Amino acid sequence: MALNAPAEIKMINNIAAHFGYLRAEHAATAVADHIKRFWDPRMKQRLLLLVASDTTDLDPVAVTAASLLR
C-alpha cells in the first residue's frame, strides 16, 4: 500500500487484515458488514469512487468487500 493512499483505502485494508483469520469470502463479508454498520455514508461513497478508479493499493479481500457494498 502506498504511503499516500487515501484514508478510506488504509482503513479498509486494516479492517481486511483484522479479519485475516477467516477464509477470504467470509472475511470479505465481514469487512463489508463492518463498513455498512459503522462508516458514515460519505466515507462509503468515497471508498466506492476510489475503488472504481484504482484497486492497486487494495488488499484482495478489500476489493471483494467493496464489490459487496454496491
C-alpha positions in Angstrom: 0.0 0.0 0.0 1.3 3.4 -0.9 2.1 5.7 2.0 0.0 8.4 0.5 -3.1 6.2 0.0 -6.4 7.9 0.9 -7.6 7.2 4.5 -10.6 5.1 3.3 -8.1 2.8 1.5 -5.9 2.5 4.5 -8.9 1.8 6.7 -10.5 -0.9 4.6 -7.1 -2.6 4.3 -6.7 -2.5 8.1 -10.2 -4.0 8.5 -9.4 -6.7 6.0 -6.2 -7.6 7.9 -8.2 -7.8 11.1 -10.4 -10.4 9.6 -7.4 -12.3 8.1 -8.0 -15.3 10.2 -11.2 -16.0 8.2 -11.4 -17.6 4.8 -11.3 -14.9 2.1 -15.0 -15.0 1.2 -16.1 -14.8 4.9 -13.5 -12.1 5.6 -14.9 -10.0 2.7 -18.4 -10.3 4.0 -17.3 -9.3 7.5 -15.5 -6.3 6.1 -18.5 -5.2 4.1 -20.8 -5.7 7.1 -18.4 -3.6 9.2 -18.5 -0.8 6.7 -22.3 -0.9 6.4 -22.7 -0.7 10.2 -20.0 1.8 11.2 -18.9 4.0 8.3 -20.5 7.3 7.5 -22.3 7.1 4.2 -20.0 9.8 2.8 -16.9 7.7 3.6 -18.5 4.6 2.0 -19.3 6.7 -1.1 -15.8 8.0 -1.3 -14.4 4.4 -0.9 -16.6 3.2 -3.8 -15.3 6.1 -6.0 -11.7 5.3 -5.1 -12.2 1.6 -5.8 -13.9 2.3 -9.1 -10.9 4.3 -10.3 -8.0 2.1 -9.0 -7.6 -1.1 -6.9 -3.8 -1.1 -6.9 -3.4 -0.4 -3.2 -6.2 -2.6 -2.0 -6.0 -6.0 -0.3 -7.8 -8.6 -2.4 -10.3 -9.1 0.5 -11.0 -5.4 0.5 -11.7 -5.4 -3.3 -14.2 -8.2 -2.8 -15.7 -6.4 0.2 -16.1 -3.2 -1.8 -17.9 -5.1 -4.5 -20.4 -6.4 -1.9 -21.2 -2.8 -1.0 -22.5 -1.8 -4.4 
